[in-house]
Amino acid sequence: MPLLFAVEEHVLLAREMVEHRHASDVGCFRDLVDRHLVEAALHEQARGNVGNCLACRQALAGSSIQNSILHGLRTYIYPVHVWGSSTLGTFSMTSSTIKPAPIEARNQAVLVSGASFAGLASAYWLNRLGYRVTVVEVAKGLRRGGTPVDIEGETIDILARMGLADAVRAKALPPRRFEFKNEAGMTLGTVGDDQPGNERYEIHRDDLLDILFGGVASDVELLFGRSIDRLEEGADAVSATFNDGERRDFALVFGCDGNRSNTRKLLFGDGEQFTYFMGGYFFLKVVAQTGLLSANVSEVFSPPGRMAMLNGYDDRTDIGFGFRTEGEIDYDYRDRAQQRRLIHERFDKLGWKVPAMLAATSGDDDFYFDRINQIRMPSWSRGRATLVGDAGYCVSPLAGFGGSMAIIGAGRLAAALEQHSADHAAAFRHYEDGLRSFVEEVQERAASEGMSMMCPADELELAERDQKFAAGDIGF
Ligand SMILES: Cc1cc2nc3c(=O)[nH]c(=O)nc-3n(C[C@H](O)[C@H](O)[C@H](O)COP(=O)(O)OP(=O)(O)OC[C@H]3O[C@@H](n4cnc5c(N)ncnc54)[C@H](O)[C@@H]3O)c2cc1C
């Protein structure tokens, strides 16, 4: 961050913020204090002037400064009472404003397949670890579209360490309320994230893509319209042959190419063996503002075995339809007319806002339709390659956590590679061991609670859900 104020002003601002706010009030406040104090202290230190400024000297001397690139750009832990008579306790702050140099120049070429959340976040960290990163993305550009992404918990910390938390906060959508409706439009239950102190954002998928892309675009090699045709592992490298015939060697390969991962197929064989079908299909189309509901509200109507969903925004509406099936159905993924028929067969005779929703989606064929599934694998790594995000452990759209999980996966993988810098096998083991139980927990919740809340299978499951609403016993 450029030094916008004189050093003394930074110190003054930091002190004022600490004295007038409570220590537990973190988030933006933490970043602001951090910014001013760290700027002041570092500036003074660089000038050899720490001794001239009492607050800077105390901040630096009283700090335990951790300079791990991956575990906080710089984390300052210091007693806040150095600034005033009131003791506010120990405060830990992480600078999200100073982009550090790579840990070491590893100078090894690595390959990332896929340029979405998992791929861009992995590319970012690998670059920071000093690798020479190439990203191949099969599409001609970033693959845009989709419903907003939830950002919370560890994802926020990781984005802060990437220096991107402020950019995400700036694009955060207002808090959203979910209203569950019956056919007559009566509200059966409302779910919203109004828990105080729980920092959580929703951000348009495209905005997050752009932010992550901006974090790597000038630092890594990005090849659009390219994918891997073959991977052959040798003693010291993996040889990758691309779809244009070019062949290159890489020290490590990262499969970040989504639910139907190409890398997974190349490494482990037929991808279907790892697909856990969740018993349903989902249609989504984003249309211009429909006026069917207010902004910042989602409405869900779930007749047995089906779900009609609306997400309202200032400038657009998401229209979603889901339905349950016993097993997988046979359809041609290229045949959009057939997919529309599958929706009409199940929704044509329903009330509520369904007729208007069907009418609003009748235009072009630019919609999403796919089965609802997870990816469950006994291991995500093979040799010098590993999988990140949906490619290795898709949690399904019902989890509402796919984007966050991809960013967490990339952050955890980077931490493992930092710790086991000379031993990729140990790093991949560490990554899997550390993340697997969390992934399984999220998958389990999505498969049980997510499905029965959004798309109850039958009258009985619907009645159970509605009873929970009545008792106030349901939430995200
Ligand atoms: C266009 C799009 C819309 C989506 N909409 C939603 C939504 O509405 N709701 C929801 O819950 N989730 C949605 N998702 C999935 C969501 O983005 C992921 O669950 C989550 O973000 C995990 O991210 P990921 O990077 O692991 O996978 P993804 O976001 O799926 O990204 C995978 C990337 O790999 C690329 N790729 C695929 N095959 C190859 C190949 N052979 N070679 C190179 N690159 C390849 C893809 O083009 C894509 O850019 C969508 C994904 C995409 C791509």
The ligand as an ORCA input file, in Angstrom:
! r2SCAN-3c Opt
* xyz 0 1
  C     -19.390    -21.999    -15.818
  C     -19.561    -22.570    -14.439
  C     -20.730    -22.274    -13.720
  C     -20.923    -22.801    -12.459
  N     -22.070    -22.506    -11.777
  C     -22.265    -22.992    -10.542
  C     -23.467    -22.696     -9.817
  O     -24.342    -22.011    -10.294
  N     -23.601    -23.207     -8.556
  C     -22.627    -23.981     -8.001
  O     -22.784    -24.414     -6.862
  N     -21.492    -24.264     -8.666
  C     -21.289    -23.809     -9.927
  N     -20.146    -24.120    -10.607
  C     -19.156    -24.960     -9.957
  C     -18.319    -24.174     -8.999
  O     -17.626    -23.161     -9.686
  C     -17.380    -25.170     -8.358
  O     -18.124    -26.076     -7.589
  C     -16.438    -24.590     -7.361
  O     -16.199    -23.296     -7.569
  C     -15.127    -25.367     -7.371
  O     -14.250    -24.761     -8.274
  P     -13.250    -25.555     -9.134
  O     -12.242    -24.558     -9.601
  O     -12.791    -26.772     -8.432
  O     -14.116    -26.091    -10.357
  P     -14.849    -25.277    -11.530
  O     -15.309    -23.951    -11.050
  O     -15.852    -26.183    -12.098
  O     -13.679    -25.022    -12.610
  C     -13.072    -26.003    -13.398
  C     -12.301    -25.300    -14.522
  O     -11.585    -26.278    -15.261
  C     -11.796    -26.044    -16.637
  N     -11.633    -27.296    -17.366
  C     -12.519    -28.303    -17.510
  N     -11.990    -29.273    -18.274
  C     -10.737    -28.882    -18.596
  C      -9.695    -29.460    -19.359
  N      -9.856    -30.628    -19.987
  N      -8.534    -28.783    -19.479
  C      -8.377    -27.565    -18.881
  N      -9.334    -26.965    -18.161
  C     -10.498    -27.617    -18.018
  C     -13.211    -25.498    -16.692
  O     -13.454    -24.823    -17.900
  C     -13.219    -24.583    -15.498
  O     -12.694    -23.316    -15.786
  C     -19.919    -23.635    -11.887
  C     -18.748    -23.911    -12.598
  C     -18.554    -23.398    -13.863
  C     -17.274    -23.725    -14.614
*
